[in-house]
Amino acid sequence: MPKVKTKSGAKKRFKLTASGKIKRKHAFKSHILTKKGTKRKRNLTHIGLVHESDASRVKDMLKI
C-alpha cells in the first residue's frame, strides 16, 4: 500500500484546535484594502472556524 498523502493546500490553510475543531483564516484580506472599511478589515483579521458541515471534507483532505 502506498503512503496516504495530505492535500498540500489544505495543510497550509487549516489547523486543528485542542478540542478537535478546525481553524481557518478569513478571505479578502490580502490586497485591494483601500476600498474596504476599517471595521470590515478588523473583523477579517480574526481567526474563524470551519463550519460543521464542511469539517468532514477538510478532515478528509488533512487525513485526520
Gaussian input, Z-matrix of N, CA and C with variables (Angstrom, degrees):
# hf/3-21g

backbone

0 1
 N
 C     1     B1
 C     2     B2     1     A1
 N     3     B3     2     A2     1     D1
 C     4     B4     3     A3     2     D2
 C     5     B5     4     A4     3     D3
 N     6     B6     5     A5     4     D4
 C     7     B7     6     A6     5     D5
 C     8     B8     7     A7     6     D6
 N     9     B9     8     A8     7     D7
 C    10    B10     9     A9     8     D8
 C    11    B11    10    A10     9     D9
 N    12    B12    11    A11    10    D10
 C    13    B13    12    A12    11    D11
 C    14    B14    13    A13    12    D12
 N    15    B15    14    A14    13    D13
 C    16    B16    15    A15    14    D14
 C    17    B17    16    A16    15    D15
 N    18    B18    17    A17    16    D16
 C    19    B19    18    A18    17    D17
 C    20    B20    19    A19    18    D18
 N    21    B21    20    A20    19    D19
 C    22    B22    21    A21    20    D20
 C    23    B23    22    A22    21    D21
 N    24    B24    23    A23    22    D22
 C    25    B25    24    A24    23    D23
 C    26    B26    25    A25    24    D24
 N    27    B27    26    A26    25    D25
 C    28    B28    27    A27    26    D26
 C    29    B29    28    A28    27    D27
 N    30    B30    29    A29    28    D28
 C    31    B31    30    A30    29    D29
 C    32    B32    31    A31    30    D30
 N    33    B33    32    A32    31    D31
 C    34    B34    33    A33    32    D32
 C    35    B35    34    A34    33    D33
 N    36    B36    35    A35    34    D34
 C    37    B37    36    A36    35    D35
 C    38    B38    37    A37    36    D36
 N    39    B39    38    A38    37    D37
 C    40    B40    39    A39    38    D38
 C    41    B41    40    A40    39    D39
 N    42    B42    41    A41    40    D40
 C    43    B43    42    A42    41    D41
 C    44    B44    43    A43    42    D42
 N    45    B45    44    A44    43    D43
 C    46    B46    45    A45    44    D44
 C    47    B47    46    A46    45    D45
 N    48    B48    47    A47    46    D46
 C    49    B49    48    A48    47    D47
 C    50    B50    49    A49    48    D48
 N    51    B51    50    A50    49    D49
 C    52    B52    51    A51    50    D50
 C    53    B53    52    A52    51    D51
 N    54    B54    53    A53    52    D52
 C    55    B55    54    A54    53    D53
 C    56    B56    55    A55    54    D54
 N    57    B57    56    A56    55    D55
 C    58    B58    57    A57    56    D56
 C    59    B59    58    A58    57    D57
 N    60    B60    59    A59    58    D58
 C    61    B61    60    A60    59    D59
 C    62    B62    61    A61    60    D60
 N    63    B63    62    A62    61    D61
 C    64    B64    63    A63    62    D62
 C    65    B65    64    A64    63    D63
 N    66    B66    65    A65    64    D64
 C    67    B67    66    A66    65    D65
 C    68    B68    67    A67    66    D66
 N    69    B69    68    A68    67    D67
 C    70    B70    69    A69    68    D68
 C    71    B71    70    A70    69    D69
 N    72    B72    71    A71    70    D70
 C    73    B73    72    A72    71    D71
 C    74    B74    73    A73    72    D72
 N    75    B75    74    A74    73    D73
 C    76    B76    75    A75    74    D74
 C    77    B77    76    A76    75    D75
 N    78    B78    77    A77    76    D76
 C    79    B79    78    A78    77    D77
 C    80    B80    79    A79    78    D78
 N    81    B81    80    A80    79    D79
 C    82    B82    81    A81    80    D80
 C    83    B83    82    A82    81    D81
 N    84    B84    83    A83    82    D82
 C    85    B85    84    A84    83    D83
 C    86    B86    85    A85    84    D84
 N    87    B87    86    A86    85    D85
 C    88    B88    87    A87    86    D86
 C    89    B89    88    A88    87    D87
 N    90    B90    89    A89    88    D88
 C    91    B91    90    A90    89    D89
 C    92    B92    91    A91    90    D90
 N    93    B93    92    A92    91    D91
 C    94    B94    93    A93    92    D92
 C    95    B95    94    A94    93    D93
 N    96    B96    95    A95    94    D94
 C    97    B97    96    A96    95    D95
 C    98    B98    97    A97    96    D96
 N    99    B99    98    A98    97    D97
 C   100   B100    99    A99    98    D98
 C   101   B101   100   A100    99    D99
 N   102   B102   101   A101   100   D100
 C   103   B103   102   A102   101   D101
 C   104   B104   103   A103   102   D102
 N   105   B105   104   A104   103   D103
 C   106   B106   105   A105   104   D104
 C   107   B107   106   A106   105   D105
 N   108   B108   107   A107   106   D106
 C   109   B109   108   A108   107   D107
 C   110   B110   109   A109   108   D108
 N   111   B111   110   A110   109   D109
 C   112   B112   111   A111   110   D110
 C   113   B113   112   A112   111   D111
 N   114   B114   113   A113   112   D112
 C   115   B115   114   A114   113   D113
 C   116   B116   115   A115   114   D114
 N   117   B117   116   A116   115   D115
 C   118   B118   117   A117   116   D116
 C   119   B119   118   A118   117   D117
 N   120   B120   119   A119   118   D118
 C   121   B121   120   A120   119   D119
 C   122   B122   121   A121   120   D120
 N   123   B123   122   A122   121   D121
 C   124   B124   123   A123   122   D122
 C   125   B125   124   A124   123   D123
 N   126   B126   125   A125   124   D124
 C   127   B127   126   A126   125   D125
 C   128   B128   127   A127   126   D126
 N   129   B129   128   A128   127   D127
 C   130   B130   129   A129   128   D128
 C   131   B131   130   A130   129   D129
 N   132   B132   131   A131   130   D130
 C   133   B133   132   A132   131   D131
 C   134   B134   133   A133   132   D132
 N   135   B135   134   A134   133   D133
 C   136   B136   135   A135   134   D134
 C   137   B137   136   A136   135   D135
 N   138   B138   137   A137   136   D136
 C   139   B139   138   A138   137   D137
 C   140   B140   139   A139   138   D138
 N   141   B141   140   A140   139   D139
 C   142   B142   141   A141   140   D140
 C   143   B143   142   A142   141   D141
 N   144   B144   143   A143   142   D142
 C   145   B145   144   A144   143   D143
 C   146   B146   145   A145   144   D144
 N   147   B147   146   A146   145   D145
 C   148   B148   147   A147   146   D146
 C   149   B149   148   A148   147   D147
 N   150   B150   149   A149   148   D148
 C   151   B151   150   A150   149   D149
 C   152   B152   151   A151   150   D150
 N   153   B153   152   A152   151   D151
 C   154   B154   153   A153   152   D152
 C   155   B155   154   A154   153   D153
 N   156   B156   155   A155   154   D154
 C   157   B157   156   A156   155   D155
 C   158   B158   157   A157   156   D156
 N   159   B159   158   A158   157   D157
 C   160   B160   159   A159   158   D158
 C   161   B161   160   A160   159   D159
 N   162   B162   161   A161   160   D160
 C   163   B163   162   A162   161   D161
 C   164   B164   163   A163   162   D162
 N   165   B165   164   A164   163   D163
 C   166   B166   165   A165   164   D164
 C   167   B167   166   A166   165   D165
 N   168   B168   167   A167   166   D166
 C   169   B169   168   A168   167   D167
 C   170   B170   169   A169   168   D168
 N   171   B171   170   A170   169   D169
 C   172   B172   171   A171   170   D170
 C   173   B173   172   A172   171   D171
 N   174   B174   173   A173   172   D172
 C   175   B175   174   A174   173   D173
 C   176   B176   175   A175   174   D174
 N   177   B177   176   A176   175   D175
 C   178   B178   177   A177   176   D176
 C   179   B179   178   A178   177   D177
 N   180   B180   179   A179   178   D178
 C   181   B181   180   A180   179   D179
 C   182   B182   181   A181   180   D180
 N   183   B183   182   A182   181   D181
 C   184   B184   183   A183   182   D182
 C   185   B185   184   A184   183   D183
 N   186   B186   185   A185   184   D184
 C   187   B187   186   A186   185   D185
 C   188   B188   187   A187   186   D186
 N   189   B189   188   A188   187   D187
 C   190   B190   189   A189   188   D188
 C   191   B191   190   A190   189   D189

   B1=1.4582
   B2=1.5223
   B3=1.3362
   B4=1.4648
   B5=1.5278
   B6=1.3297
   B7=1.4641
   B8=1.5234
   B9=1.3212
   B10=1.4640
   B11=1.5207
   B12=1.3224
   B13=1.4617
   B14=1.5237
   B15=1.3255
   B16=1.4605
   B17=1.5152
   B18=1.3237
   B19=1.4623
   B20=1.5217
   B21=1.3165
   B22=1.4643
   B23=1.5254
   B24=1.3306
   B25=1.4588
   B26=1.5201
   B27=1.3253
   B28=1.4719
   B29=1.5180
   B30=1.3234
   B31=1.4643
   B32=1.5195
   B33=1.3470
   B34=1.4591
   B35=1.5265
   B36=1.3320
   B37=1.4569
   B38=1.5220
   B39=1.3215
   B40=1.4680
   B41=1.5188
   B42=1.3435
   B43=1.4629
   B44=1.5214
   B45=1.3168
   B46=1.4518
   B47=1.5246
   B48=1.3442
   B49=1.4616
   B50=1.5295
   B51=1.3176
   B52=1.4656
   B53=1.5221
   B54=1.3350
   B55=1.4686
   B56=1.5244
   B57=1.3437
   B58=1.4580
   B59=1.5167
   B60=1.3334
   B61=1.4624
   B62=1.5214
   B63=1.3285
   B64=1.4615
   B65=1.5215
   B66=1.3376
   B67=1.4588
   B68=1.5227
   B69=1.3328
   B70=1.4556
   B71=1.5187
   B72=1.3151
   B73=1.4551
   B74=1.5222
   B75=1.3215
   B76=1.4531
   B77=1.5266
   B78=1.3163
   B79=1.4551
   B80=1.5332
   B81=1.3092
   B82=1.4795
   B83=1.5219
   B84=1.3247
   B85=1.4593
   B86=1.5231
   B87=1.3336
   B88=1.4607
   B89=1.5297
   B90=1.3230
   B91=1.4650
   B92=1.5216
   B93=1.3359
   B94=1.4751
   B95=1.5317
   B96=1.3334
   B97=1.4584
   B98=1.5266
   B99=1.3421
   B100=1.4672
   B101=1.5196
   B102=1.3025
   B103=1.4628
   B104=1.5237
   B105=1.3288
   B106=1.4606
   B107=1.5319
   B108=1.3155
   B109=1.4567
   B110=1.5231
   B111=1.3293
   B112=1.4637
   B113=1.5224
   B114=1.3261
   B115=1.4632
   B116=1.5260
   B117=1.3339
   B118=1.4660
   B119=1.5253
   B120=1.3371
   B121=1.4705
   B122=1.5239
   B123=1.3305
   B124=1.4587
   B125=1.5274
   B126=1.3231
   B127=1.4617
   B128=1.5281
   B129=1.3269
   B130=1.4630
   B131=1.5251
   B132=1.3269
   B133=1.4553
   B134=1.5226
   B135=1.3391
   B136=1.4632
   B137=1.5274
   B138=1.3083
   B139=1.4618
   B140=1.5222
   B141=1.3241
   B142=1.4572
   B143=1.5142
   B144=1.3207
   B145=1.4548
   B146=1.5242
   B147=1.3122
   B148=1.4564
   B149=1.5210
   B150=1.3315
   B151=1.4605
   B152=1.5292
   B153=1.3360
   B154=1.4649
   B155=1.5217
   B156=1.3342
   B157=1.4626
   B158=1.5255
   B159=1.3362
   B160=1.4564
   B161=1.5242
   B162=1.3186
   B163=1.4642
   B164=1.5275
   B165=1.3325
   B166=1.4669
   B167=1.5233
   B168=1.3389
   B169=1.4698
   B170=1.5233
   B171=1.3344
   B172=1.4611
   B173=1.5247
   B174=1.3410
   B175=1.4614
   B176=1.5251
   B177=1.3355
   B178=1.4558
   B179=1.5304
   B180=1.3459
   B181=1.4574
   B182=1.5263
   B183=1.3516
   B184=1.4635
   B185=1.5215
   B186=1.3196
   B187=1.4689
   B188=1.5237
   B189=1.3385
   B190=1.4702
   B191=1.5237
   A1=110.27
   A2=117.08
   A3=119.06
   A4=110.92
   A5=115.34
   A6=120.28
   A7=110.11
   A8=115.99
   A9=121.59
   A10=107.49
   A11=116.17
   A12=120.24
   A13=110.76
   A14=115.48
   A15=120.83
   A16=109.04
   A17=116.20
   A18=121.30
   A19=108.31
   A20=117.84
   A21=121.41
   A22=112.22
   A23=116.88
   A24=119.92
   A25=111.91
   A26=116.25
   A27=120.47
   A28=111.04
   A29=117.85
   A30=118.29
   A31=111.80
   A32=117.17
   A33=120.37
   A34=111.60
   A35=118.00
   A36=121.41
   A37=115.11
   A38=118.04
   A39=120.77
   A40=110.84
   A41=115.01
   A42=122.06
   A43=107.76
   A44=116.26
   A45=121.82
   A46=109.79
   A47=116.86
   A48=120.67
   A49=108.87
   A50=116.13
   A51=120.76
   A52=111.63
   A53=116.82
   A54=119.92
   A55=112.39
   A56=117.95
   A57=120.94
   A58=114.56
   A59=117.53
   A60=119.96
   A61=109.12
   A62=116.49
   A63=120.74
   A64=109.27
   A65=116.10
   A66=121.93
   A67=109.47
   A68=115.67
   A69=121.75
   A70=109.18
   A71=116.30
   A72=121.41
   A73=108.82
   A74=116.07
   A75=120.68
   A76=110.29
   A77=115.55
   A78=121.39
   A79=110.08
   A80=116.94
   A81=125.00
   A82=113.03
   A83=118.93
   A84=121.09
   A85=111.41
   A86=118.09
   A87=119.07
   A88=113.34
   A89=118.25
   A90=119.73
   A91=108.82
   A92=116.03
   A93=124.03
   A94=109.08
   A95=114.60
   A96=119.82
   A97=112.97
   A98=117.60
   A99=119.37
   A100=112.08
   A101=118.12
   A102=120.15
   A103=112.81
   A104=117.32
   A105=121.09
   A106=109.62
   A107=114.88
   A108=120.17
   A109=112.15
   A110=115.86
   A111=121.48
   A112=111.15
   A113=117.28
   A114=120.99
   A115=110.85
   A116=116.18
   A117=120.76
   A118=110.97
   A119=116.28
   A120=120.36
   A121=110.90
   A122=116.89
   A123=120.55
   A124=111.13
   A125=116.91
   A126=120.18
   A127=111.84
   A128=117.57
   A129=120.57
   A130=112.16
   A131=117.54
   A132=121.58
   A133=111.23
   A134=116.79
   A135=120.73
   A136=111.08
   A137=115.23
   A138=122.39
   A139=108.98
   A140=116.31
   A141=121.02
   A142=110.54
   A143=115.60
   A144=121.86
   A145=108.65
   A146=115.68
   A147=121.17
   A148=108.12
   A149=116.74
   A150=121.36
   A151=109.83
   A152=115.12
   A153=120.76
   A154=112.70
   A155=116.95
   A156=119.99
   A157=111.94
   A158=118.12
   A159=121.62
   A160=112.88
   A161=117.38
   A162=121.27
   A163=111.97
   A164=117.02
   A165=118.99
   A166=111.12
   A167=117.18
   A168=120.27
   A169=111.14
   A170=116.55
   A171=120.28
   A172=109.90
   A173=116.55
   A174=119.75
   A175=111.36
   A176=116.31
   A177=119.96
   A178=110.86
   A179=117.27
   A180=120.28
   A181=111.48
   A182=115.69
   A183=120.49
   A184=112.30
   A185=117.29
   A186=123.75
   A187=111.81
   A188=115.48
   A189=121.43
   A190=108.21
   D1=135.13
   D2=176.71
   D3=-74.07
   D4=163.48
   D5=177.34
   D6=-67.15
   D7=148.23
   D8=175.77
   D9=-85.14
   D10=124.29
   D11=-177.54
   D12=-106.97
   D13=142.66
   D14=174.86
   D15=-84.23
   D16=159.52
   D17=174.31
   D18=-75.87
   D19=123.26
   D20=-175.04
   D21=-62.36
   D22=-38.21
   D23=179.49
   D24=-65.32
   D25=-37.01
   D26=-179.06
   D27=-71.03
   D28=-38.19
   D29=-177.67
   D30=-71.40
   D31=-20.76
   D32=175.49
   D33=-81.22
   D34=-24.16
   D35=-170.95
   D36=-103.00
   D37=-21.49
   D38=-174.06
   D39=-123.74
   D40=145.90
   D41=174.82
   D42=-130.96
   D43=150.87
   D44=179.48
   D45=-95.55
   D46=136.72
   D47=176.34
   D48=-87.00
   D49=172.67
   D50=-179.19
   D51=-66.25
   D52=-29.91
   D53=-179.57
   D54=-86.25
   D55=-0.96
   D56=176.13
   D57=98.06
   D58=-0.05
   D59=176.14
   D60=-80.22
   D61=167.30
   D62=-176.13
   D63=-114.61
   D64=123.74
   D65=178.89
   D66=-86.75
   D67=151.42
   D68=177.17
   D69=-148.47
   D70=162.08
   D71=174.07
   D72=-97.42
   D73=157.11
   D74=175.69
   D75=-80.50
   D76=150.71
   D77=177.26
   D78=-85.06
   D79=174.59
   D80=174.34
   D81=67.87
   D82=32.40
   D83=179.39
   D84=-123.70
   D85=12.29
   D86=-172.76
   D87=-95.03
   D88=-38.19
   D89=-178.26
   D90=-156.10
   D91=175.40
   D92=-174.19
   D93=53.86
   D94=57.98
   D95=-176.01
   D96=-95.77
   D97=-7.14
   D98=-175.67
   D99=-69.70
   D100=-32.78
   D101=-178.08
   D102=-85.84
   D103=-7.75
   D104=179.75
   D105=-93.36
   D106=140.26
   D107=-177.13
   D108=-71.16
   D109=160.57
   D110=-178.85
   D111=-62.99
   D112=-42.16
   D113=-179.90
   D114=-63.59
   D115=-40.48
   D116=-179.80
   D117=-65.11
   D118=-43.63
   D119=179.41
   D120=-66.10
   D121=-38.99
   D122=179.07
   D123=-64.24
   D124=-40.47
   D125=179.82
   D126=-70.40
   D127=-27.86
   D128=177.08
   D129=-75.24
   D130=-15.83
   D131=-179.21
   D132=-70.85
   D133=-34.22
   D134=-174.57
   D135=-68.17
   D136=149.82
   D137=178.28
   D138=-77.57
   D139=137.45
   D140=177.65
   D141=-110.33
   D142=176.15
   D143=176.94
   D144=-115.24
   D145=147.95
   D146=175.83
   D147=-72.08
   D148=137.60
   D149=-178.98
   D150=-64.95
   D151=150.54
   D152=-176.46
   D153=-58.07
   D154=-34.53
   D155=-178.49
   D156=-71.08
   D157=-23.67
   D158=178.56
   D159=-97.36
   D160=-11.72
   D161=-173.01
   D162=-61.77
   D163=-37.91
   D164=-178.49
   D165=-66.04
   D166=-36.43
   D167=178.70
   D168=-68.02
   D169=-40.18
   D170=179.81
   D171=-67.84
   D172=-40.99
   D173=178.33
   D174=-63.02
   D175=-33.82
   D176=177.10
   D177=-68.11
   D178=-36.82
   D179=177.53
   D180=-68.85
   D181=-33.15
   D182=178.82
   D183=-86.31
   D184=-8.06
   D185=-178.44
   D186=59.33
   D187=44.68
   D188=179.31
   D189=-91.02

